[in-house]
Amino acid sequence: MKNSETSKKNRFVNFFAKIKSNVKGYFDATHIKFKKFFTKENLSYDFDKYKAFTALQAREVFSKESQSNERKDKIIRIVLMILKFVVVVGVAYALCFVIGTFGVILPKSFFSLFVFFTTIMFVLQLISTIVSSTKNYYISEDNKVLITFPSKGASLFLSKMTIEYLKQLKNTVDFYLPVSIGIIIYTALTNPLSPLPLYSVVWIVFPVIVMVAIIVLLGSLISVLYLQYLRLVKIVPAVRLVLVGAIFALIIYGAVLLIGLIPPDLNLLNTWNTIRANIDSFLNTFSNVMVPVSWFCNSIVGVTSPSYKGYRLNGACFGKFFAVLGCTIVLFFIVFFVVKALFLHMMTKSVDYEKVNEKAHHRNHVHHKHSTFAFKELKISFRTFEVSATYIVTYVLIPLLIYLICKIFDAINTSMKGNMLSIMFIVLLIVLPLLASNAPLASAYSREGHAGYIKKTKPIQPTTPMLSKLLFNLILSIPSIFVSMYIVGIFGKIDIGTVIIVGVCVLLLQYAHIFYSSTLDFVNPKNENYQIEGQNAKNSNENISTVVAFVISFLFAFLVFFFFQEQVLAHAETFLPAAIRLLIICILTFGSCLLLYFLKMKAYFMEK
Amino acid sequence: MKKPVIILVALIYIISIVIVGFIGIQARVFNPVVFVNDLNVNFDENLVKIDSPAEGVDYAYRIFANSEVTFTVTANVLPNDATNKRCVFEKRDESSSYTFETQFNGEYTIASFKCEAAPADGVYSLRMKVKPTDGNKSLFKVFDIFVYNF
């Protein structure tokens, strides 16, 4: 009995001794690794290879289409970049001017507005960094090539992180930096009560460099979790459906809540002081709650004090800046040690987590040649989550947003001019997102890469496979437009006949833009870019498609306003004549785009 | 859709609400001015009405005063929701035998008169003009009060 008790005690002691030794061993090993990492040899490892890796990837990521190295072209590119930057600064300044002139917020709240804008941009950029860095680190096609180079994993990982940093820095310089400079210039020049210092326009560069580093480091850290999520949805696709469904349900719930909040008689003019006070209070509360972002903004524009007017940089601001910088350095080491290990693991097995589909033995049905292509493209579109989710969300959100805005306009006691304005904006808000969502079609054929050229070898007219690619959008936009116009009809600002004709006009415009975007793609193909750079390659056709979407939408909305206003001034009882004129214009637009599509297709794909 | 497109669509959404909310609303007078269309003058119950006032005089009253007397005359405007409800009492005679002061309680303008005693077997009169303060020059009321001691 006593012996058994002693052996039990010994086993217990041995168990803890073993744990103790394991923990000590782990710490010793980590300590040795840590010490070894900081040795001269390790730190001076192939720095040249790191540079080579970075240059290699940067060339692929930042190489512009048809980029010429001639001096003249370089100068034009630089001038265009500066011009773009100045335009964004100007637009931001103009927006601040409108906000300040109409007294949307109090002059002293511009700092809070800056904090709010910075937070929104931080969150949006963090989300895009998580997605982008997951693709860049673990799933990128070039991993298979890069892993074969004789170098240490750390240099490769650092080069990947550098590329991610440069990508995000470019995005920040494109939007956040010029908008922030616009806000600072406006408040410095025109806000006598609490001006932000003008020298922040130069100083902002340093905090922004640190901010982008934080975003990239946090994104890299969270990418580990995102990768696990991607692996999970590969194995259990239902998880993604449930998550998307839940988010969608939340959005609809939020919209319903918002609709419920709309008062029956909304009078912006009468309640403007209350609204302004609420906006001001919200911004100030937000700024007080978001302490880290406020700190960051303080390190850009300084702090305010009762002893002087406005904001100034002082020792405390620099202290905050260096505190943020210190956190960034700590974060860098955490990311380096945590993410690098997973990165190297995934590099060697970049395809091992992909789902292995068991071969299902289906009976081979022979379909008609046209329906074969149509079903194939529809299946691909539905199965490609990024494609189906984007379009479905857009097509469902448009009627929801239209319902919300119709409710708001209905609550406002509008004059006849107000009615015309509200019809114009409703039409604009249906057409604009609808057409802007067609931008990916301007790269639909190019995304096939070299496989796209197989079209020419298929024993069928190219019309069938090419039209099949557009089928998903052509079909799904019909219910979206139908429901949106039905909602417009319910609110009764225009008669039902006019609603139907305007709905047909919107559908024709949508089809016209779909065909126009597709024509852009095969007239100026980018198959090579997608073949080399993968699905994230840049495509100027998408940008052209988006710009055209904006132009068409504004033009159509203006025509709606103009024609309907004419009917009102002529004291006409119905808007039908105006709607018929719009219909003629839309038929002509659609007809010309369709004709262009087939003529170009004939020229590019049909052999004589 | 790209981020800038989403931001632009959201901006247009907000701008459309603001434009329709400010430019497109039904014209409505928010603080309408209701003008006075009549005056109502009430006299103290100690005053006795004289049935036939002089020409150009709306009301005539008398009061016996062998010593100092006080009385009030109250004026209010019609309609009841008139913007300016205050009235003005103007002295229209040369007599120095009486004094008065006015008070306005939001609805009524009350004039409190203090009259000296009338001379023995004699009489003096006071003539007042009551008018609204909304600038209507054609609307006024004139009243006489005779103070007697016989």
HADDOCK unambig.tbl for C-alpha pairs under 7 A between the chains (distance, minus, plus):
assign (segid A and resid 267 and name CA) (segid B and resid 21 and name CA) 6.97 0.50 0.50
assign (segid A and resid 268 and name CA) (segid B and resid 21 and name CA) 5.53 0.50 0.50
assign (segid A and resid 268 and name CA) (segid B and resid 22 and name CA) 6.65 0.50 0.50
assign (segid A and resid 269 and name CA) (segid B and resid 22 and name CA) 6.33 0.50 0.50
assign (segid A and resid 412 and name CA) (segid B and resid 21 and name CA) 6.69 0.50 0.50
assign (segid A and resid 412 and name CA) (segid B and resid 25 and name CA) 6.79 0.50 0.50
assign (segid A and resid 413 and name CA) (segid B and resid 25 and name CA) 5.66 0.50 0.50
assign (segid A and resid 413 and name CA) (segid B and resid 26 and name CA) 5.73 0.50 0.50
assign (segid A and resid 414 and name CA) (segid B and resid 24 and name CA) 5.42 0.50 0.50
assign (segid A and resid 414 and name CA) (segid B and resid 25 and name CA) 4.09 0.50 0.50
assign (segid A and resid 414 and name CA) (segid B and resid 26 and name CA) 4.82 0.50 0.50
assign (segid A and resid 415 and name CA) (segid B and resid 24 and name CA) 5.70 0.50 0.50
assign (segid A and resid 415 and name CA) (segid B and resid 25 and name CA) 5.23 0.50 0.50
assign (segid A and resid 415 and name CA) (segid B and resid 26 and name CA) 4.18 0.50 0.50
assign (segid A and resid 417 and name CA) (segid B and resid 24 and name CA) 5.73 0.50 0.50
assign (segid A and resid 418 and name CA) (segid B and resid 20 and name CA) 5.70 0.50 0.50
assign (segid A and resid 418 and name CA) (segid B and resid 23 and name CA) 6.82 0.50 0.50
assign (segid A and resid 418 and name CA) (segid B and resid 24 and name CA) 3.35 0.50 0.50
assign (segid A and resid 418 and name CA) (segid B and resid 25 and name CA) 5.87 0.50 0.50
assign (segid A and resid 421 and name CA) (segid B and resid 20 and name CA) 6.41 0.50 0.50
assign (segid A and resid 421 and name CA) (segid B and resid 24 and name CA) 6.94 0.50 0.50
assign (segid A and resid 422 and name CA) (segid B and resid 20 and name CA) 6.33 0.50 0.50
assign (segid A and resid 425 and name CA) (segid B and resid 16 and name CA) 6.10 0.50 0.50
assign (segid A and resid 436 and name CA) (segid B and resid 1 and name CA) 6.86 0.50 0.50
assign (segid A and resid 437 and name CA) (segid B and resid 1 and name CA) 5.56 0.50 0.50
